[in-house]
């Protein structure tokens, strides 16, 4: 997959095939995983930053990363459940 969000695959190594399939089939899920990737990169940036606002930004991105991770986890849980007729 082009521009695959790798951080989410690292976060859920046992779910890699499911993540890859969901990202390929569900554009909204793919965007959610891209958002997670962007958040990881932003957190990394602010963690290394010496700017005065760095501490606040680190806290914000940690919270956002946790929330995105929870949303992705919920999506994966719903994917794991068999579809009933």
C-alpha positions in Angstrom: 0.0 0.0 0.0 1.4 3.4 -0.9 2.2 5.7 2.0 1.1 3.0 4.5 0.9 4.3 8.1 3.7 2.2 9.6 3.4 3.4 13.2 0.0 1.7 13.6 1.4 -1.5 12.2 4.1 -1.3 14.9 1.5 -0.6 17.6 -0.5 -3.7 16.7 2.0 -6.2 15.2 -0.4 -9.1 15.6 -3.1 -7.3 13.7 -0.9 -6.3 10.7 -2.9 -8.4 8.1 -6.2 -7.1 9.4 -5.0 -3.5 9.6 -3.6 -3.7 6.0 -6.9 -5.2 4.7 -9.0 -2.6 6.6 -6.9 0.3 5.3 -7.2 -1.0 1.7 -11.0 -1.5 1.9 -12.1 1.3 4.1 -11.0 4.9 3.2 -12.3 6.3 6.5 -10.2 3.7 8.5 -7.2 4.5 6.3 -7.6 8.2 7.2 -7.8 7.3 10.8 -4.5 5.4 10.6 -2.9 8.3 8.7 -4.0 10.6 11.5 -2.3 8.3 13.9 0.9 8.4 11.9 0.8 12.2 11.7 0.3 12.3 15.4 3.2 10.0 16.1 5.4 12.2 14.0 4.2 15.4 15.7 4.8 13.9 19.1 8.3 13.0 18.1 8.9 16.5 16.8 7.7 18.2 20.0 9.5 15.7 22.2 12.8 16.8 20.6 11.8 20.5 20.5 13.3 23.1 22.9 10.5 25.6 22.2 8.7 27.0 25.2 5.3 25.5 24.1 6.8 22.0 23.7 5.5 20.6 27.1 2.0 21.7 26.3 2.2 20.2 22.8 3.6 17.0 24.0 0.7 16.6 26.4 -1.8 17.4 23.7 -0.3 14.9 21.2 0.0 12.2 23.8 -3.7 12.6 24.6 -4.6 12.6 20.9 -2.5 9.6 20.2 -4.2 7.7 23.0 -7.6 8.7 21.7 -6.8 7.7 18.1 -5.3 4.4 19.4 -8.6 3.7 21.3 -10.7 4.5 18.2 -8.6 2.2 16.0 -8.8 -0.5 18.7 -12.6 -0.2 18.7 -12.7 -0.4 14.9 -10.5 -3.6 15.0 -12.7 -5.2 17.6 -15.8 -4.6 15.4 -13.9 -6.1 12.5 -13.1 -9.2 14.5 -16.7 -9.9 15.3 -18.5 -12.2 12.9 -21.2 -10.6 10.8 -24.6 -12.2 11.5 -27.4 -12.4 9.1 
